[in-house]
Amino acid sequence: MDANGSVLPGTLTTLNITTGERQDIAVDRAPSGLALRPDGAELAVANGHSDTVTLLDAKTKKTTTVKTAGQPIAVLYSTDGARLYVACAGENAVAVIEGGKMIGAVPTGWFPSALALDGQGDLRVVNIKGTGNTEQSPGVFNTRSYEGSLLRIPAPSRAQLAAGMREVKLAGAPKFTPNGGVKELAKLGIEHVFLLIKENRTYDQVFGDVAKGNGKKEFAIYGGDVTPNHHALAEQFVLIDNFYASGAISFEGHQWLMMGFVSDHVERALGAAPRGYAWNMADGLAVSPQGFFWQNARRPLNVRLLGPLSLPAEFDAKTGLVKDVDDPETLLPWTGYWEHYKKGTWRNVIASKCGVPALKGIYDEKFPCSEMRIPDQIRADAFLERLTKWESDGSTPNLTIVTMTSDHTVGKTPGSPTPRAMVADNDLALGRMVEAISKSKIWAKSLVLVVEDDAQDGVDHVAGNRTVALAIGPHVKRKGLDSNFYTQTSMVRTIQDIFGIAPRTRFLVAARAMNSLFVKDADLTPYSHIPAKLKLDELNPPLKALRGRERWAAEESAKMNWDDVDDIPSDKLNRILWGDAKGFSVPYPGVTSLK
């Protein structure tokens, strides 16, 4: 791996099947597709992380590198070998190479991943996500119900390739202008940004009951009675009701938020993750070659990571060292961590490791890992301790990224906290953290951004990936509603614009910063958190006490693997959460009965 944690340039290995002689030939990063020219004289290699294709002379073994459009992952020669078609997944296009150079492209569907020629010599293109349609039925959406597509493209002329290239470039580089707000965010003087990443809620699940926003009250299963701080923050600052997760699940969501990039490995492995579920980017193939969004040699930032990219670990009180945990089952149950929280002894049992060794220097190993069994109150306590220290010695980071997990819930697992208790835990932790920042010496130069890592198939009347986002700070407009279209990449781009960091991925270059949320004149009124309205240690009842659909929900929840983020059937979980909140006799939206 390189200094960013991404894969190094790869190799192509040739093997003489007669002599057994092996030769390794250097290519670019993440070679992911091969094609042999019909005459056998040339081999093409698609290099997904370098936006290049390597052309290998089969006889001399000499190579030529050709620049292409973004994320080339599949290659195919025309029947006569005169053309090389390249599926550029990140650009939603097929590029065409002739004579050793790219001569044009044609647009495709979302994420082209495989190429073939049919009997008429026309190009066939498989698009993993097709048109991106996620609608199942009125009012019900699923972030992973992609309609893949198969395109038939007659061999394009040079004129068509030139026109297609213009279309591809325009589609991949939209130009947005701010819709009000502050045009130049860097001039606001914000020096400290806190990015708080939570888990798996849609807009309607939390804010559907807020009258001034585009919500559906019937879908609010964690409304103001469960999330009073979310509601108060949205009311006192700005309600953002047109914000979307860029990915479908945590496998993508954390990567969009950390890098503004998702690799072809992740997109193609979304359903199975055969190399492992590297939401934490512990696999170099998941890490952008451009690195993480805050990395910039011209504008170095003081960054602290509290939970993102985490691997589970344990703190050894005897040695004072953090040690790896091979099996998360060895960690304490939620009730064990809750007892340590009440006693104030949680520091002796909390630890984590960074999944990206290159970032170890900015990673806090004594902050809780991203584990649902650890209450967010512990994370709030740990954060407040660090904030107090930073204040006292003037070392507050420019960028602090914190993960919070309790709003994920563990369903109706017997003996674990109820879903509403876990969401309330998350809400209270958020309120406490925001209050501490707003009453600190750094408040005047601070910004708090809150976002879910994904929406995970939850009920929402607009779209399956519409999710919760908050902006909190002296320069955020007060008592407002903002319905501008924004995404997770918009939030990342906003942070980059605040610090004057040039975006380096094509997705961040094209992202629309959230300028409309900000005002020039600061309002330093602090925030005071609202205590939880229900018991945070309210536990699900034992299985023996349940009957009917409630017993089904408990049994299904107990079967789920909560140790790996999102290794659960989220569609079933959302039905369980709906039934728990609304009553199991209330039909899940869009269907006549619970499955």
C-alpha positions as CSV (number, residue, x, y, z in Angstrom):
1,M,0.0,0.0,0.0
2,D,1.1,3.6,-0.6
3,A,1.2,6.5,1.9
4,N,-2.6,6.9,1.6
5,G,-3.4,3.3,2.2
6,S,-4.3,2.6,-1.4
7,V,-2.9,-0.1,-3.6
8,L,0.4,0.3,-5.4
9,P,0.8,-0.1,-9.1
10,G,0.2,-3.8,-10.0
11,T,1.7,-6.4,-12.2
12,L,0.7,-8.6,-15.1
13,T,2.2,-12.1,-14.8
14,T,2.9,-14.1,-18.0
15,L,3.5,-17.8,-17.8
16,N,5.1,-20.0,-20.5
17,I,3.0,-23.2,-20.3
18,T,5.7,-25.2,-22.0
19,T,8.8,-24.1,-20.0
20,G,7.1,-22.8,-16.9
21,E,9.0,-19.5,-17.2
22,R,7.2,-16.6,-15.4
23,Q,7.6,-12.9,-16.0
24,D,6.1,-10.1,-14.1
25,I,5.3,-7.0,-16.1
26,A,4.5,-3.6,-14.4
27,V,1.1,-2.1,-15.1
28,D,-0.8,0.7,-13.2
29,R,-3.0,0.5,-10.1
30,A,-5.8,-2.0,-9.6
31,P,-5.6,-4.0,-12.9
32,S,-9.1,-5.4,-13.3
33,G,-9.7,-6.4,-16.9
34,L,-7.9,-8.2,-19.7
35,A,-8.5,-8.6,-23.4
36,L,-6.4,-10.2,-26.1
37,R,-6.5,-8.7,-29.6
38,P,-7.9,-11.2,-32.1
39,D,-4.5,-11.7,-33.8
40,G,-2.9,-12.5,-30.5
41,A,-0.3,-9.7,-30.9
42,E,-1.5,-7.4,-28.2
43,L,-3.0,-7.6,-24.7
44,A,-4.9,-4.8,-23.1
45,V,-5.1,-4.3,-19.3
46,A,-7.7,-2.0,-17.7
47,N,-6.2,-0.2,-14.6
48,G,-9.2,0.8,-12.5
49,H,-7.3,3.1,-10.0
50,S,-5.1,4.9,-12.6
51,D,-7.7,5.7,-15.3
52,T,-5.4,4.1,-17.8
53,V,-5.1,1.1,-20.1
54,T,-1.8,-0.8,-20.5
55,L,-1.2,-2.2,-24.0
56,L,1.3,-5.1,-24.0
57,D,3.1,-6.2,-27.1
58,A,2.8,-10.0,-26.7
59,K,6.1,-10.7,-28.5
60,T,8.5,-8.0,-27.1
61,K,6.6,-7.6,-23.7
62,K,7.0,-3.9,-24.1
63,T,4.1,-1.8,-22.7
64,T,2.3,1.4,-23.7
65,T,0.1,3.4,-21.3
66,V,-3.0,5.1,-22.7
67,K,-5.0,7.6,-20.6
68,T,-8.8,6.9,-20.6
69,A,-11.9,8.2,-18.8
70,G,-12.6,7.3,-15.2
71,Q,-12.2,3.9,-13.6
72,P,-11.6,1.6,-16.6
73,I,-12.6,-1.9,-15.5
74,A,-13.3,-4.0,-18.7
75,V,-11.7,-4.0,-22.1
76,L,-12.8,-5.6,-25.4
77,Y,-11.3,-5.6,-29.0
78,S,-13.4,-5.2,-32.0
79,T,-13.6,-8.2,-34.3
80,D,-10.9,-6.8,-36.7
81,G,-8.8,-5.7,-33.7
82,A,-8.6,-2.1,-34.9
83,R,-10.5,-0.8,-31.9
84,L,-10.3,-1.3,-28.2
85,Y,-13.5,-0.6,-26.2
86,V,-13.0,0.3,-22.6
87,A,-15.8,0.3,-19.9
88,C,-15.1,3.4,-17.8
89,A,-17.3,2.7,-14.8
90,G,-16.7,5.9,-12.9
91,E,-17.6,8.0,-15.9
92,N,-20.6,5.9,-17.1
93,A,-19.1,5.6,-20.5
94,V,-17.3,3.3,-23.0
95,A,-14.1,4.9,-24.3
96,V,-12.7,3.9,-27.6
97,I,-8.9,3.5,-28.3
98,E,-7.5,3.4,-31.8
99,G,-3.9,3.5,-32.9
100,G,-2.7,3.7,-29.3
101,K,-4.8,6.7,-28.2
102,M,-8.3,7.4,-27.0
103,I,-10.4,8.9,-29.8
104,G,-13.8,9.3,-28.1
105,A,-16.5,7.7,-26.0
106,V,-20.2,6.9,-25.8
107,P,-22.4,7.3,-22.7
108,T,-23.8,4.2,-21.1
109,G,-26.0,3.4,-18.0
110,W,-24.8,3.6,-14.4
111,F,-21.5,1.8,-13.8
112,P,-20.7,-0.2,-17.0
113,S,-18.8,-3.3,-16.0
114,A,-18.7,-5.8,-18.8
115,L,-18.5,-5.7,-22.6
116,A,-19.2,-8.2,-25.5
117,L,-19.9,-8.2,-29.2
118,D,-23.0,-9.8,-30.6
119,G,-23.5,-11.7,-33.8
120,Q,-24.0,-8.5,-35.8
121,G,-20.8,-6.9,-34.4
122,D,-22.7,-4.5,-32.2
123,L,-21.4,-3.7,-28.8
124,R,-23.2,-5.0,-25.8
125,V,-22.7,-3.2,-22.4
126,V,-23.7,-4.5,-19.0
127,N,-24.5,-1.7,-16.5
128,I,-24.5,-2.9,-12.9
129,K,-27.0,-0.2,-11.7
130,G,-28.7,0.6,-14.9
131,T,-30.8,3.8,-14.6
132,G,-30.6,3.9,-10.8
133,N,-34.3,3.2,-10.3
134,T,-34.9,2.2,-6.7
135,E,-38.7,2.4,-6.5
136,Q,-40.5,-0.8,-5.6
137,S,-44.1,0.5,-5.2
138,P,-45.7,3.7,-4.2
139,G,-44.3,5.0,-1.0
140,V,-41.8,2.2,-0.6
141,F,-38.2,2.4,-1.8
142,N,-35.2,0.1,-1.4
143,T,-31.7,1.5,-1.8
144,R,-30.4,-1.8,-3.2
145,S,-33.1,-2.6,-5.8
146,Y,-31.1,-1.5,-8.8
147,E,-32.4,-2.2,-12.2
148,G,-29.3,-3.3,-14.1
149,S,-29.4,-2.8,-17.9
150,L,-28.0,-4.3,-21.1
151,L,-27.2,-1.8,-23.9
152,R,-26.9,-2.5,-27.6
153,I,-24.6,0.0,-29.3
154,P,-23.9,-0.3,-33.1
155,A,-20.3,0.4,-33.8
156,P,-20.0,4.2,-33.5
157,S,-18.5,6.4,-36.2
158,R,-15.7,8.9,-35.3
159,A,-18.3,11.7,-35.5
160,Q,-20.5,9.8,-33.0
161,L,-17.5,9.2,-30.7
162,A,-16.6,12.9,-30.7
163,A,-20.2,13.9,-29.9
164,G,-20.5,11.2,-27.3
165,M,-17.3,12.4,-25.6
166,R,-18.7,15.9,-25.4
167,E,-21.8,14.4,-23.8
168,V,-19.8,12.3,-21.3
169,K,-17.7,15.3,-20.3
170,L,-20.8,17.5,-19.7
171,A,-22.6,14.9,-17.8
172,G,-19.6,14.2,-15.6
173,A,-18.8,17.8,-14.8
174,P,-22.0,19.7,-14.0
175,K,-21.6,23.4,-13.0
176,F,-23.5,24.4,-9.9
177,T,-23.8,27.9,-8.6
178,P,-24.8,28.7,-5.0
179,N,-28.5,29.2,-4.4
180,G,-28.2,32.0,-1.9
181,G,-26.1,31.8,1.3
182,V,-22.4,32.5,1.3
183,K,-20.5,32.2,-1.9
184,E,-17.0,31.9,-0.5
185,L,-17.1,29.6,2.5
186,A,-13.4,30.0,3.2
187,K,-14.0,33.6,4.2
188,L,-16.3,32.7,7.1
189,G,-13.2,32.0,9.3
190,I,-14.3,28.5,10.3
191,E,-11.3,26.7,11.8
192,H,-12.9,23.7,13.4
193,V,-15.3,21.3,11.7
194,F,-16.8,18.3,13.5
195,L,-18.2,15.7,11.2
196,L,-20.5,13.3,13.1
197,I,-21.4,10.1,11.2
198,K,-24.4,8.1,12.4
199,E,-26.2,5.0,11.2
200,N,-29.0,4.0,8.8
201,R,-31.9,6.3,9.1
202,T,-34.1,7.9,6.4
203,Y,-35.4,11.5,6.6
204,D,-39.0,10.4,7.2
205,Q,-38.1,8.0,9.9
206,V,-36.8,10.9,12.0
207,F,-38.1,14.2,10.6
208,G,-41.3,13.0,8.9
209,D,-43.3,14.7,11.7
210,V,-41.8,18.1,11.1
211,A,-44.5,20.2,9.5
212,K,-42.4,22.7,7.6
213,G,-40.4,20.0,5.8
214,N,-41.3,17.6,3.0
215,G,-42.1,14.7,5.4
216,K,-44.7,12.1,5.8
217,K,-45.9,12.1,9.4
218,E,-47.1,8.5,9.2
219,F,-43.6,7.3,8.5
220,A,-41.9,9.0,11.5
221,I,-41.1,6.1,13.7
222,Y,-38.4,8.0,15.7
223,G,-40.0,11.5,15.8
224,G,-39.7,14.2,18.4
225,D,-40.6,12.0,21.3
226,V,-37.6,9.8,20.7
227,T,-35.2,12.3,19.0
228,P,-35.9,15.7,20.8
229,N,-32.4,16.9,20.1
230,H,-32.4,16.2,16.4
231,H,-35.7,18.1,16.2
232,A,-34.5,21.0,18.3
233,L,-31.3,21.4,16.3
234,A,-33.3,21.3,13.0
235,E,-35.6,23.9,14.4
236,Q,-33.0,26.2,15.9
237,F,-30.7,26.0,13.0
238,V,-31.8,24.7,9.6
239,L,-34.0,21.8,8.5
240,I,-32.4,20.1,5.4
241,D,-35.1,18.0,3.7
242,N,-33.6,17.2,0.3
243,F,-30.4,15.5,1.3
244,Y,-29.4,12.0,0.0
245,A,-26.9,9.3,0.8
246,S,-24.5,8.8,-2.1
247,G,-24.3,5.0,-1.6
248,A,-26.7,2.2,-0.6
249,I,-25.1,0.7,2.5
250,S,-22.2,1.2,4.8
251,F,-19.9,-0.6,2.4
252,E,-20.2,2.5,0.2
253,G,-21.4,5.2,2.6
254,H,-18.3,5.5,4.7
255,Q,-16.2,5.6,1.6
256,W,-18.1,8.4,0.0
257,L,-17.8,10.4,3.3
258,M,-14.1,9.7,3.8
259,M,-12.9,10.0,0.2
260,G,-15.6,11.2,-2.2
261,F,-14.9,8.0,-4.1
262,V,-16.0,4.3,-4.3
263,S,-13.9,1.8,-6.1
264,D,-15.0,-0.6,-8.7
265,H,-14.2,-3.4,-6.3
266,V,-16.8,-2.1,-3.9
267,E,-19.4,-1.5,-6.5
268,R,-19.0,-4.9,-8.2
269,A,-18.9,-6.7,-4.8
270,L,-21.8,-4.9,-3.2
271,G,-24.0,-7.9,-2.9
272,A,-21.5,-10.4,-1.5
273,A,-18.2,-8.6,-0.5
274,P,-16.1,-11.7,-1.2
275,R,-12.9,-10.0,0.0
276,G,-14.6,-8.9,3.2
277,Y,-17.0,-6.1,4.2
278,A,-14.4,-3.3,4.2
279,W,-16.6,-0.4,5.1
280,N,-13.6,0.7,7.2
281,M,-11.3,0.7,4.1
282,A,-9.2,-2.0,5.7
283,D,-8.7,-3.4,2.1
284,G,-6.4,-1.3,0.0
285,L,-8.6,-1.9,-3.1
286,A,-11.3,0.2,-1.4
287,V,-9.0,3.2,-0.9
288,S,-9.0,6.0,-3.4
289,P,-5.6,6.5,-5.1
290,Q,-6.2,10.2,-4.4
291,G,-6.4,9.4,-0.7
292,F,-8.8,10.9,1.8
293,F,-10.7,14.1,1.3
294,W,-8.8,16.1,3.8
295,Q,-5.3,15.3,2.5
296,N,-3.7,18.1,0.7
297,A,-0.1,19.1,0.7
298,R,-0.8,22.8,0.1
299,R,-3.4,22.9,2.9
300,P,-2.4,20.5,5.6
301,L,-5.0,20.0,8.3
302,N,-4.8,18.9,11.9
303,V,-7.2,15.9,11.8
304,R,-8.4,13.5,14.5
305,L,-10.4,10.4,13.8
306,L,-12.6,9.2,16.6
307,G,-14.2,5.9,15.4
308,P,-14.2,5.9,11.6
309,L,-12.2,3.3,9.8
310,S,-12.2,1.3,13.0
311,L,-11.4,-2.3,13.8
312,P,-12.5,-3.8,17.2
313,A,-9.9,-3.9,19.9
314,E,-9.5,-4.2,23.6
315,F,-7.6,-2.1,26.1
316,D,-5.2,-4.0,28.4
317,A,-5.3,-2.1,31.7
318,K,-2.2,-4.0,32.9
319,T,0.1,-3.0,30.1
320,G,-1.8,0.2,28.9
321,L,-1.7,-1.2,25.4
322,V,-4.4,-1.6,22.8
323,K,-4.6,-5.2,21.4
324,D,-6.4,-6.6,18.4
325,V,-9.7,-8.6,18.8
326,D,-9.9,-11.4,16.3
327,D,-13.5,-12.4,17.3
328,P,-15.9,-9.6,18.2
329,E,-17.8,-12.1,20.3
330,T,-15.1,-11.7,22.9
331,L,-16.3,-8.1,23.5
332,L,-18.7,-7.3,26.3
333,P,-22.5,-7.3,25.7
334,W,-24.3,-4.0,25.6
335,T,-25.3,-4.4,29.3
336,G,-21.7,-4.9,30.2
337,Y,-20.6,-1.6,28.6
338,W,-23.6,0.1,30.1
339,E,-22.6,-0.9,33.6
340,H,-19.1,0.4,32.9
341,Y,-20.7,3.7,31.7
342,K,-22.7,4.1,34.9
343,K,-19.7,3.3,37.1
344,G,-17.4,5.6,35.1
345,T,-15.0,2.7,34.4
346,W,-15.6,2.5,30.6
347,R,-12.1,3.8,29.8
348,N,-10.7,0.4,31.0
349,V,-12.7,-1.6,28.4
350,I,-12.8,0.7,25.3
351,A,-10.3,0.7,22.4
352,S,-10.1,0.4,18.7
353,K,-7.6,0.0,15.9
354,C,-7.4,1.9,12.6
355,G,-8.2,-0.2,9.5
356,V,-5.9,2.0,7.4
357,P,-2.4,1.7,8.8
358,A,-1.3,4.9,6.9
359,L,-3.7,6.9,9.1
360,K,-2.6,5.5,12.5
361,G,-1.0,8.8,13.4
362,I,-4.3,10.7,13.4
363,Y,-6.4,7.9,14.8
364,D,-7.5,7.8,18.5
365,E,-7.1,4.1,19.6
366,K,-8.8,4.8,23.0
367,F,-12.0,6.0,21.4
368,P,-14.8,3.4,21.0
369,C,-14.8,1.4,17.8
370,S,-17.9,1.4,15.6
371,E,-19.8,-1.4,17.4
372,M,-23.5,-1.4,18.2
373,R,-23.0,-3.0,21.6
374,I,-21.2,0.2,22.8
375,P,-23.7,2.9,23.9
376,D,-23.3,6.3,22.3
377,Q,-23.3,7.9,25.8
378,I,-19.8,6.4,26.2
379,R,-18.8,8.1,22.9
380,A,-20.2,11.4,24.1
381,D,-18.3,11.1,27.4
382,A,-15.1,10.3,25.5
383,F,-15.6,13.2,23.1
384,L,-16.3,15.7,25.9
385,E,-13.1,14.6,27.6
386,R,-11.1,15.2,24.5
387,L,-12.8,18.5,23.7
388,T,-12.0,19.8,27.3
389,K,-8.3,18.9,26.8
390,W,-8.2,20.5,23.4
391,E,-9.7,23.7,24.8
392,S,-7.2,23.8,27.7
393,D,-4.1,23.4,25.6
394,G,-5.3,25.1,22.4
395,S,-4.9,21.9,20.3
396,T,-8.5,21.5,18.9
397,P,-8.1,19.8,15.5
398,N,-9.2,21.5,12.3
399,L,-11.3,18.4,11.4
400,T,-12.7,15.9,13.9
401,I,-14.6,12.9,12.5
402,V,-16.7,10.9,15.0
403,T,-18.8,7.8,14.4
404,M,-21.9,7.1,16.4
405,T,-23.7,3.8,16.0
406,S,-26.7,3.4,18.4
407,D,-29.3,4.6,15.9
408,H,-28.6,1.5,13.9
409,T,-30.3,-0.5,16.6
410,V,-30.1,-4.3,17.0
411,G,-33.8,-4.8,16.3
412,K,-35.8,-6.8,18.9
413,T,-32.9,-9.0,20.0
414,P,-33.9,-10.3,23.5
415,G,-32.0,-8.7,26.3
416,S,-30.6,-5.9,24.2
417,P,-31.9,-2.3,24.2
418,T,-35.1,-1.6,22.5
419,P,-34.9,0.2,19.1
420,R,-36.3,3.4,20.5
421,A,-33.9,3.3,23.5
422,M,-30.9,3.0,21.1
423,V,-32.1,5.8,18.9
424,A,-32.8,8.0,22.0
425,D,-29.3,7.1,23.2
426,N,-27.9,8.4,19.9
427,D,-30.0,11.5,20.1
428,L,-28.9,12.4,23.6
429,A,-25.3,11.8,22.8
430,L,-25.6,14.2,19.8
431,G,-27.3,16.8,22.0
432,R,-24.6,16.6,24.6
433,M,-21.8,16.9,22.1
434,V,-23.3,19.9,20.3
435,E,-23.9,21.6,23.6
436,A,-20.3,21.2,24.7
437,I,-19.0,22.6,21.4
438,S,-21.4,25.5,21.5
439,K,-20.4,26.4,25.0
440,S,-16.7,26.1,24.4
441,K,-14.1,28.8,23.6
442,I,-13.9,27.6,20.0
443,W,-17.6,27.9,19.2
444,A,-17.2,31.2,17.2
445,K,-15.0,29.4,14.7
446,S,-16.8,26.0,14.6
447,L,-19.1,24.0,12.5
448,V,-20.9,20.8,13.3
449,L,-22.1,18.6,10.4
450,V,-24.2,15.5,11.1
451,V,-25.0,12.8,8.6
452,E,-26.1,9.2,8.3
453,D,-23.7,6.8,6.6
454,D,-26.6,5.5,4.5
455,A,-30.4,5.2,4.6
456,Q,-30.5,1.3,4.5
457,D,-33.9,0.6,2.9
458,G,-35.9,2.5,5.5
459,V,-39.3,3.9,4.7
460,D,-39.4,7.3,3.0
461,H,-42.0,8.8,0.8
462,V,-39.5,10.5,-1.5
463,A,-36.6,8.1,-2.0
464,G,-34.9,5.2,-0.3
465,N,-31.6,7.2,0.0
466,R,-33.1,10.4,1.3
467,T,-31.5,10.8,4.8
468,V,-30.9,12.9,7.8
469,A,-28.4,15.8,7.7
470,L,-27.8,18.6,10.1
471,A,-25.6,21.7,10.0
472,I,-25.0,23.5,13.3
473,G,-22.8,26.6,14.0
474,P,-22.7,30.3,14.4
475,H,-22.6,30.9,10.6
476,V,-25.5,28.4,9.9
477,K,-28.8,30.2,9.2
478,R,-31.3,30.0,12.1
479,K,-34.9,28.7,12.0
480,G,-34.6,27.9,8.3
481,L,-35.7,25.3,5.8
482,D,-33.4,24.4,3.0
483,S,-34.7,22.2,0.2
484,N,-31.8,22.4,-2.2
485,F,-30.6,19.0,-3.5
486,Y,-27.6,17.9,-1.6
487,T,-25.7,14.6,-1.1
488,Q,-23.0,13.2,1.1
489,T,-20.4,14.4,-1.5
490,S,-21.9,17.9,-1.1
491,M,-21.1,17.8,2.6
492,V,-17.6,16.6,1.9
493,R,-17.1,19.3,-0.7
494,T,-18.4,21.9,1.8
495,I,-15.7,21.0,4.2
496,Q,-13.1,21.2,1.5
497,D,-14.3,24.7,0.4
498,I,-14.2,25.9,4.1
499,F,-10.6,24.9,4.4
500,G,-9.6,25.8,0.8
501,I,-8.8,22.2,-0.2
502,A,-8.9,21.4,-3.9
503,P,-11.2,18.4,-4.6
504,R,-9.2,15.6,-6.3
505,T,-11.8,13.0,-7.2
506,R,-14.1,13.5,-10.2
507,F,-17.1,13.1,-7.9
508,L,-16.0,15.9,-5.5
509,V,-15.1,18.2,-8.4
510,A,-18.7,17.8,-9.6
511,A,-20.3,18.0,-6.1
512,R,-22.4,21.0,-5.1
513,A,-21.2,22.6,-1.9
514,M,-23.9,23.5,0.6
515,N,-23.4,27.3,0.4
516,S,-27.1,28.0,1.0
517,L,-27.0,26.9,4.6
518,F,-24.6,29.6,5.7
519,V,-24.9,33.3,6.6
520,K,-22.1,35.9,7.0
521,D,-23.1,37.3,10.4
522,A,-22.5,34.9,13.2
523,D,-25.1,34.1,15.9
524,L,-23.2,32.8,18.9
525,T,-26.3,31.6,20.8
526,P,-25.3,28.3,22.3
527,Y,-27.3,25.1,22.3
528,S,-28.6,23.3,25.5
529,H,-29.3,19.6,25.1
530,I,-32.7,18.1,25.9
531,P,-32.7,15.1,28.3
532,A,-34.0,11.8,26.9
533,K,-37.7,11.3,27.3
534,L,-37.4,7.5,27.8
535,K,-35.1,5.1,29.6
536,L,-31.9,4.4,27.7
537,D,-31.5,1.0,29.3
538,E,-35.0,-0.2,28.3
539,L,-34.4,-3.8,27.2
540,N,-36.2,-6.0,24.8
541,P,-38.2,-8.7,26.6
542,P,-37.1,-12.3,26.7
543,L,-38.3,-14.6,24.0
544,K,-40.5,-16.6,26.3
545,A,-42.6,-13.6,27.1
546,L,-43.5,-13.0,23.4
547,R,-46.1,-14.4,21.0
548,G,-47.1,-14.0,17.4
549,R,-45.3,-11.3,15.3
550,E,-43.5,-9.9,18.3
551,R,-41.9,-13.3,18.8
552,W,-41.1,-13.6,15.1
553,A,-39.4,-10.2,15.3
554,A,-37.3,-11.3,18.3
555,E,-36.4,-14.6,16.8
556,E,-35.3,-13.0,13.5
557,S,-33.3,-10.2,15.3
558,A,-31.5,-12.8,17.4
559,K,-30.4,-14.6,14.2
560,M,-28.8,-11.5,12.7
561,N,-25.0,-10.8,12.9
562,W,-24.7,-7.5,14.7
563,D,-20.9,-7.7,15.0
564,D,-20.2,-6.7,11.4
565,V,-21.7,-3.4,10.3
566,D,-24.8,-4.0,8.2
567,D,-24.3,-7.8,7.9
568,I,-28.0,-8.1,8.4
569,P,-31.1,-8.3,6.1
570,S,-32.0,-4.7,6.3
571,D,-35.3,-5.0,4.5
572,K,-36.4,-7.5,7.2
573,L,-34.9,-5.3,9.9
574,N,-36.9,-2.3,8.7
575,R,-40.1,-4.3,8.9
576,I,-39.2,-5.2,12.5
577,L,-38.5,-1.6,13.4
578,W,-41.7,-0.5,11.8
579,G,-43.7,-3.1,13.7
580,D,-42.0,-2.3,16.9
581,A,-42.8,1.4,16.6
582,K,-46.2,1.3,15.0
583,G,-47.5,-2.1,16.1
584,F,-47.3,-5.3,14.2
585,S,-50.9,-5.1,13.1
586,V,-50.1,-1.9,11.1
587,P,-49.1,-3.0,7.5
588,Y,-45.7,-2.0,6.3
589,P,-46.1,0.8,3.7
590,G,-46.7,-0.5,0.2
591,V,-47.4,-4.1,1.2
592,T,-50.5,-5.8,2.5
593,S,-48.8,-7.8,5.2
594,L,-45.5,-8.2,6.9
595,K,-43.2,-10.8,5.4
